[in-house]
Amino acid sequence: MVSCREIIKLPSMAKLNIVAGKTGLDRMIRWVHFLDLPDVIPWVQGGELLIITGMGLNGDINKLKVIVREIIKKKLAGLIINIGPYIQNIPDEVIHLANRANFPIFELPWEVKIIEITQEICSYIVIKQTEQQSIKDFFEQLLFCPLVDPKVLIQRAAYFGYDLTKPYQVAIIRPVNLVKFSQIQKIKSGESLVALNARFEEIICDSLNTPDRKNLLMSWADNVVFLMPCNHQSRDDLHNSALLMEILKKLTARISGLEVTAALGGKIDNVRVARKSYLQALKVLKFAELKLTTKPVYSYDQLGVYKLLFEFEFDKLAEYYNEVIQPLDEYDKQHHMDMAASLFVYFKENCNAAQAAQSLFIHRNTLDYRLKKIQEITGRHFDDPYERLTLQLGVIIGKLLSSNVLLHDL
C-alpha cells in the first residue's frame, strides 16, 4: 500500500490543498473511490481514498459532517472534496472533526478532471505494489533461499540500477523498543502500526534516493533491509556508516521519540555469499542490544575483537568461558554474589576501580574485596597482562553467549 503523503506528490495532485488532518498523512491507501451517492457508507470498507463532488448531498451541507464522521469510523485513508457548485467551501465543523481524528481532507479545484487523478492514483498504487513485491521476491532469493542461478539475480538487480558484480554490504535499520514507543504514542491499531512502518521505510527511501537507480530495499518484520555499494575502496565502510548515521538523524527528527539503530554486514563481492553479510548484520544488531557501547551505527568490519569472536564455533567459546569464568559463576551461586558481573563492569570502566564502584553502586572497598576474591577464585591476576586479557575475554564471551548473538542460524 501507499500513503496519502506519497499520493499528494503525484503530478495530477499539484492543485490539491490539504485543509484538515495534516498529521494523518501517513494513513495507508488501499484504493481510490469516486462516489457521489446520497449515502456512500455502505460502499466503502476501509483504507480507501474517497473522492466526492457533493452532488449526492442535494444541497444539504450538514450531510457532509455525517459522511465524514462515518468514514472516519470505517477507517478510510482520506477524503478529497471537489470544490465547486455542490460544495463551495468546507464547513469549520467538518475541519475540526477531521483534525481531531487526524483524518486528511483535501480540496480539489473544480477545473481539475477527477478521472485524471483517479487514473494516476490507481496506476501508482498498482505499480508500487508490483514493484514492492518484485523487490521482496528478489531479497528472499538473495538472502533466504539457496541460489540456483546467480546470473538471474544479477540481471534482476541490474533492472533496478544495481551492479551486483561489484562489492556491496547488507545494511539493516531497526527501531529500538518499538513496543514502548507504540505505548507512549498510543499506537493501538494494526493500521496505525502499518502506517508507522510505511513512514519509517519512506524516510529511508528518500534518504537513499539517487537518480540512476531505484531503492533496492525491503521491510522484514520491524527491520528495513537494503544493499549499500562499496565504492570507496578502503574507506567504503566508513562512508556507508556515515551515510547510515545521516539516515538515523532524519528518522529521529521526523518521527519524534523513536530510537533507531543500524548495522552493516561484511562486504560481499559474490551474490552467493550475500546471506553471510545479512547474518553478520543481524549479529551486529544482537550485539547492539547488549549496549556494550552507545553507538547508533554498528559495522561488522569495525567490531574489533568481537568480530574475531563471531568467527569461532559456539562450542569452542563455551568451553573457553567454562574454563575461565565458570568458577566465578559457581561461587556466585553458592554465596549469592555477583562476581562475574562486577568483573565485567570493572573491565568496561577500563580497570578504573573508582568509576566501576560508582557504576555498581557499591563502596570502593567492597569492589576491592571482590577483585581480590576474583583473583583467588580464578587463579589469574590483574597485574599480569596476559591473565588480565584472559579474564576480559572470558566475561565478554559470557555476555555474547547469554544473548545468543553467537548462534549461526539467527
C-alpha positions as CSV (number, residue, x, y, z in Angstrom):
1,M,0.0,0.0,0.0
2,V,0.9,3.7,-0.3
3,S,0.4,6.6,2.0
4,C,-1.5,9.9,1.5
5,R,1.8,11.6,1.8
6,E,3.1,9.8,-1.3
7,I,-0.1,10.4,-3.3
8,I,0.0,14.2,-2.9
9,K,3.4,14.3,-4.6
10,L,1.9,13.0,-7.9
11,P,1.8,15.5,-10.8
12,S,-2.0,15.4,-11.1
13,M,-2.3,16.4,-7.5
14,A,-0.4,19.7,-7.9
15,K,-3.5,21.8,-7.2
16,L,-4.7,19.7,-4.3
17,N,-4.8,21.5,-1.0
18,I,-4.9,19.8,2.4
19,V,-7.3,21.7,4.7
20,A,-7.6,19.2,7.7
21,G,-5.9,16.2,9.2
22,K,-2.3,17.1,8.3
23,T,-1.0,14.8,11.0
24,G,-2.7,11.9,9.3
25,L,-0.8,11.9,6.0
26,D,0.8,8.6,6.9
27,R,-2.6,6.8,6.5
28,M,-2.3,4.0,4.1
29,I,-4.4,3.9,0.9
30,R,-5.7,0.6,-0.3
31,W,-7.6,2.0,-3.3
32,V,-9.4,5.2,-4.5
33,H,-13.1,5.6,-5.0
34,F,-15.2,8.3,-6.6
35,L,-18.7,8.1,-5.2
36,D,-21.4,10.7,-5.2
37,L,-24.3,8.7,-3.8
38,P,-26.5,10.2,-1.0
39,D,-25.1,7.5,1.3
40,V,-21.6,6.4,0.5
41,I,-21.1,4.5,3.7
42,P,-22.3,1.0,2.5
43,W,-20.0,1.2,-0.5
44,V,-16.7,1.6,1.4
45,Q,-14.8,-0.9,3.5
46,G,-11.8,1.0,4.9
47,G,-8.5,2.1,3.5
48,E,-10.0,3.9,0.6
49,L,-9.2,7.4,-0.5
50,L,-12.7,8.8,-1.2
51,I,-13.5,11.5,-3.8
52,I,-16.8,13.4,-3.8
53,T,-18.3,16.4,-5.5
54,G,-21.2,16.7,-3.1
55,M,-23.8,16.2,-5.9
56,G,-25.4,13.4,-3.9
57,L,-25.9,15.7,-0.9
58,N,-28.8,17.5,-2.6
59,G,-27.7,20.9,-1.2
60,D,-27.7,19.7,2.4
61,I,-24.2,20.6,3.6
62,N,-25.0,19.1,7.1
63,K,-24.9,15.7,5.5
64,L,-21.2,16.2,4.8
65,K,-20.5,16.2,8.5
66,V,-22.3,12.9,8.9
67,I,-20.4,11.4,6.0
68,V,-17.0,12.5,7.4
69,R,-17.9,11.1,10.9
70,E,-18.9,7.8,9.4
71,I,-16.0,7.3,7.1
72,I,-13.6,8.1,10.0
73,K,-15.3,5.3,11.9
74,K,-14.8,3.0,8.9
75,K,-11.1,3.9,8.8
76,L,-10.8,5.4,5.4
77,A,-7.5,6.8,4.3
78,G,-8.8,10.3,3.5
79,L,-11.3,12.4,1.6
80,I,-10.9,14.6,-1.5
81,I,-13.7,17.1,-1.9
82,N,-14.1,18.6,-5.4
83,I,-14.9,22.3,-4.6
84,G,-17.5,23.7,-7.0
85,P,-21.2,24.2,-7.4
86,Y,-22.2,21.5,-4.9
87,I,-19.7,22.2,-2.1
88,Q,-18.4,25.7,-2.4
89,N,-16.4,25.5,0.9
90,I,-15.8,23.0,3.7
91,P,-17.6,23.9,7.0
92,D,-15.4,24.6,10.0
93,E,-17.2,21.9,11.9
94,V,-16.1,19.3,9.4
95,I,-12.5,20.6,9.5
96,H,-12.4,20.5,13.3
97,L,-13.9,16.9,13.2
98,A,-11.2,15.8,10.8
99,N,-8.4,17.5,12.8
100,R,-9.4,15.7,16.0
101,A,-9.3,12.4,14.2
102,N,-6.1,13.1,12.3
103,F,-8.1,12.4,9.1
104,P,-6.8,14.1,5.9
105,I,-9.3,16.2,4.0
106,F,-8.2,17.7,0.7
107,E,-9.8,20.4,-1.5
108,L,-9.6,19.9,-5.3
109,P,-10.5,22.7,-7.7
110,W,-13.5,22.1,-9.9
111,E,-11.5,22.5,-13.1
112,V,-9.3,19.5,-12.3
113,K,-10.7,16.4,-14.0
114,I,-11.4,13.7,-11.4
115,I,-10.8,10.9,-14.0
116,E,-7.2,12.1,-14.4
117,I,-6.3,11.9,-10.7
118,T,-8.2,8.6,-10.1
119,Q,-6.3,7.0,-13.0
120,E,-2.9,8.3,-11.8
121,I,-3.5,7.3,-8.2
122,C,-4.7,3.8,-9.2
123,S,-1.8,3.3,-11.6
124,Y,0.6,4.4,-8.9
125,I,-0.8,2.0,-6.4
126,V,-0.6,-0.9,-8.8
127,I,2.9,-0.1,-9.9
128,K,4.1,0.5,-6.4
129,Q,2.6,-2.8,-5.1
130,T,4.1,-4.7,-8.1
131,E,7.5,-3.2,-7.6
132,Q,7.5,-3.9,-3.8
133,Q,6.6,-7.5,-4.4
134,S,9.3,-7.8,-7.1
135,I,11.9,-6.4,-4.7
136,K,10.7,-8.6,-1.9
137,D,11.0,-11.7,-4.1
138,F,14.5,-10.6,-5.1
139,F,15.6,-10.2,-1.5
140,E,14.1,-13.5,-0.5
141,Q,16.0,-15.3,-3.2
142,L,19.2,-13.3,-2.4
143,L,19.2,-13.7,1.3
144,F,17.0,-16.6,2.4
145,C,17.0,-19.2,-0.4
146,P,19.8,-21.3,-1.9
147,L,20.9,-19.6,-5.2
148,V,20.1,-21.7,-8.2
149,D,21.3,-19.3,-10.9
150,P,23.1,-16.2,-9.6
151,K,23.1,-14.7,-13.1
152,V,19.3,-14.3,-12.9
153,L,19.6,-12.3,-9.7
154,I,22.4,-10.2,-11.1
155,Q,20.1,-9.4,-14.1
156,R,17.1,-8.6,-11.8
157,A,19.3,-6.2,-9.7
158,A,20.5,-4.5,-12.9
159,Y,16.9,-3.7,-13.7
160,F,16.8,-1.6,-10.5
161,G,20.1,0.0,-11.3
162,Y,22.4,-2.2,-9.1
163,D,25.5,-3.9,-10.3
164,L,25.9,-6.9,-8.1
165,T,29.2,-7.9,-9.7
166,K,30.7,-5.1,-7.6
167,P,31.1,-5.2,-3.8
168,Y,28.1,-4.5,-1.6
169,Q,27.2,-4.6,2.1
170,V,23.9,-5.6,3.6
171,A,22.5,-2.9,5.9
172,I,19.7,-3.1,8.4
173,I,17.9,-0.3,10.2
174,R,15.7,-1.2,13.1
175,P,13.6,0.8,15.5
176,V,14.6,0.3,19.2
177,N,12.0,-0.9,21.6
178,L,9.1,-0.4,19.2
179,V,6.6,-1.7,21.8
180,K,7.5,1.0,24.3
181,F,7.3,3.7,21.6
182,S,3.9,2.4,20.5
183,Q,2.6,2.6,24.1
184,I,3.9,6.2,24.6
185,Q,2.5,7.3,21.2
186,K,-0.8,5.4,22.0
187,I,-0.5,3.4,18.7
188,K,-3.1,0.6,19.3
189,S,-4.5,-0.3,15.9
190,G,-2.8,-2.5,13.3
191,E,-3.5,0.2,10.7
192,S,-1.6,2.8,12.7
193,L,1.4,0.4,13.1
194,V,1.4,-0.3,9.4
195,A,1.4,3.4,8.7
196,L,4.3,3.9,11.1
197,N,6.3,1.2,9.4
198,A,5.5,2.7,6.0
199,R,6.6,6.1,7.2
200,F,9.8,4.6,8.5
201,E,10.5,2.9,5.2
202,E,9.6,6.1,3.2
203,I,12.1,8.2,5.1
204,I,14.9,5.7,4.4
205,C,13.9,5.5,0.8
206,D,14.0,9.3,0.4
207,S,17.5,9.4,2.1
208,L,18.8,6.7,-0.3
209,N,17.2,8.1,-3.4
210,T,19.5,8.6,-6.4
211,P,18.6,9.5,-10.0
212,D,20.3,6.5,-11.5
213,R,18.7,3.7,-9.6
214,K,15.7,2.7,-7.5
215,N,15.9,1.8,-3.9
216,L,16.6,-1.9,-3.5
217,L,15.0,-2.1,-0.1
218,M,12.7,-4.5,1.8
219,S,10.8,-4.3,5.1
220,W,11.2,-7.6,7.0
221,A,9.5,-7.8,10.4
222,D,10.5,-4.5,12.1
223,N,13.7,-4.2,10.1
224,V,14.4,-2.4,6.8
225,V,17.0,-4.3,4.8
226,F,18.9,-2.8,1.9
227,L,22.1,-3.0,-0.1
228,M,24.8,-0.4,0.1
229,P,27.6,-0.2,-2.6
230,C,31.2,-0.2,-1.6
231,N,32.8,2.3,-4.0
232,H,35.4,4.0,-1.8
233,Q,38.0,1.2,-1.5
234,S,39.5,1.1,2.0
235,R,37.1,3.8,3.2
236,D,33.9,2.4,1.9
237,D,32.8,1.0,5.3
238,L,33.3,4.4,7.0
239,H,31.5,6.1,4.1
240,N,28.5,3.8,4.5
241,S,28.5,4.1,8.3
242,A,28.4,7.9,7.9
243,L,25.5,7.7,5.4
244,L,23.6,5.4,7.8
245,M,24.2,8.0,10.6
246,E,22.6,10.7,8.4
247,I,19.6,8.5,7.8
248,L,19.2,7.8,11.5
249,K,19.3,11.6,12.2
250,K,16.5,12.1,9.7
251,L,14.4,9.3,11.2
252,T,14.7,10.6,14.7
253,A,13.9,14.2,13.5
254,R,10.8,13.2,11.5
255,I,9.5,10.5,13.9
256,S,9.8,12.2,17.3
257,G,10.6,9.9,20.2
258,L,11.7,6.9,18.1
259,E,15.1,5.4,18.8
260,V,16.8,3.6,15.9
261,T,19.9,1.6,15.4
262,A,21.7,0.5,12.2
263,A,24.0,-2.4,11.3
264,L,26.3,-3.2,8.4
265,G,27.3,-6.7,7.4
266,G,30.6,-7.5,5.9
267,K,31.5,-6.7,2.3
268,I,30.4,-9.1,-0.4
269,D,31.7,-9.4,-3.9
270,N,29.7,-12.5,-4.9
271,V,25.9,-12.9,-4.7
272,R,26.4,-16.4,-3.4
273,V,27.6,-15.1,0.0
274,A,25.0,-12.3,0.3
275,R,23.3,-14.2,3.1
276,K,26.5,-14.2,5.0
277,S,26.6,-10.4,5.1
278,Y,22.9,-10.4,6.1
279,L,23.5,-12.8,9.0
280,Q,26.5,-10.7,10.1
281,A,24.3,-7.6,10.2
282,L,21.8,-9.5,12.3
283,K,24.6,-10.5,14.7
284,V,25.7,-6.9,14.9
285,L,22.1,-5.9,15.9
286,K,22.1,-8.5,18.6
287,F,25.5,-7.2,19.7
288,A,24.0,-3.7,19.8
289,E,21.3,-4.9,22.2
290,L,24.0,-5.7,24.7
291,K,24.7,-2.0,25.0
292,L,28.4,-2.6,25.4
293,T,28.9,0.7,23.5
294,T,26.5,3.5,22.8
295,K,27.0,4.0,19.1
296,P,23.8,4.2,16.9
297,V,25.6,2.6,13.9
298,Y,27.5,-0.7,14.1
299,S,29.6,-2.3,11.4
300,Y,30.7,-5.9,11.4
301,D,34.1,-5.0,10.0
302,Q,34.7,-2.5,12.8
303,L,33.8,-4.7,15.8
304,G,37.4,-5.5,16.6
305,V,37.8,-8.4,18.9
306,Y,34.1,-9.1,18.8
307,K,34.3,-9.8,15.1
308,L,37.0,-12.3,15.8
309,L,34.8,-14.0,18.4
310,F,32.0,-14.2,16.0
311,E,34.1,-16.4,13.8
312,F,34.7,-19.1,16.4
313,E,32.4,-22.1,16.9
314,F,29.9,-21.7,19.7
315,D,31.2,-24.9,21.5
316,K,34.8,-23.6,21.5
317,L,33.8,-20.3,23.0
318,A,31.5,-22.0,25.6
319,E,34.5,-24.2,26.5
320,Y,36.7,-21.2,27.0
321,Y,34.1,-19.5,29.1
322,N,33.6,-22.5,31.3
323,E,37.4,-22.8,31.9
324,V,37.9,-19.1,32.7
325,I,34.7,-17.8,34.3
326,Q,32.7,-20.8,35.4
327,P,34.5,-20.9,38.8
328,L,33.1,-17.4,39.4
329,D,29.6,-18.5,38.4
330,E,29.7,-21.4,40.9
331,Y,31.0,-19.1,43.6
332,D,28.2,-16.6,42.9
333,K,25.5,-19.4,43.2
334,Q,26.9,-20.7,46.5
335,H,27.4,-17.3,48.1
336,H,24.6,-15.3,46.4
337,M,27.2,-12.9,45.0
338,D,27.7,-11.3,41.5
339,M,31.4,-11.6,41.0
340,A,31.2,-12.1,37.2
341,A,29.1,-9.0,36.7
342,S,31.4,-6.9,38.8
343,L,34.4,-8.1,36.8
344,F,32.6,-7.2,33.6
345,V,31.9,-3.6,34.8
346,Y,35.5,-3.3,36.0
347,F,36.8,-4.0,32.6
348,K,34.1,-1.9,30.9
349,E,35.3,1.1,33.0
350,N,38.9,0.4,31.7
351,C,40.0,-1.1,35.0
352,N,39.2,2.2,36.9
353,A,38.1,0.8,40.2
354,A,36.6,4.1,41.5
355,Q,34.5,4.5,38.4
356,A,33.5,0.8,38.4
357,A,32.4,1.0,42.0
358,Q,30.2,4.1,41.2
359,S,28.6,2.2,38.3
360,L,27.9,-0.8,40.5
361,F,26.5,1.5,43.3
362,I,28.9,-0.1,45.8
363,H,31.7,1.2,48.1
364,R,35.2,1.3,46.6
365,N,36.4,-1.1,49.4
366,T,33.6,-3.5,48.5
367,L,34.9,-3.6,44.9
368,D,38.5,-4.0,46.0
369,Y,37.4,-7.0,48.1
370,R,35.6,-8.5,45.1
371,L,38.5,-8.0,42.8
372,K,40.9,-9.7,45.3
373,K,38.4,-12.6,45.7
374,I,38.1,-12.9,41.9
375,Q,41.9,-13.4,41.6
376,E,41.8,-16.1,44.3
377,I,38.9,-18.0,42.7
378,T,40.2,-17.9,39.1
379,G,43.9,-18.1,39.9
380,R,44.5,-15.2,37.5
381,H,46.0,-11.9,38.5
382,F,45.3,-8.4,37.1
383,D,48.9,-7.3,37.2
384,D,49.7,-9.9,34.6
385,P,48.6,-8.5,31.1
386,Y,48.1,-12.0,29.6
387,E,45.9,-13.2,32.6
388,R,44.0,-9.9,32.6
389,L,43.2,-10.3,28.9
390,T,42.2,-13.9,29.5
391,L,39.6,-12.8,32.1
392,Q,38.4,-9.9,30.0
393,L,37.8,-12.2,27.0
394,G,36.0,-14.6,29.4
395,V,33.4,-12.0,30.6
396,I,32.9,-10.7,27.0
397,I,32.2,-14.2,25.7
398,G,29.8,-14.7,28.6
399,K,27.8,-11.7,27.5
400,L,27.7,-12.9,23.9
401,L,26.8,-16.5,24.9
402,S,23.9,-15.3,27.1
403,S,22.5,-13.1,24.4
404,N,22.6,-15.9,21.7
405,V,24.4,-13.4,19.4
406,L,27.0,-16.1,18.6
407,L,24.4,-18.6,17.2
408,H,25.0,-19.0,13.5
409,D,21.3,-19.6,12.4
410,L,19.7,-16.4,13.6
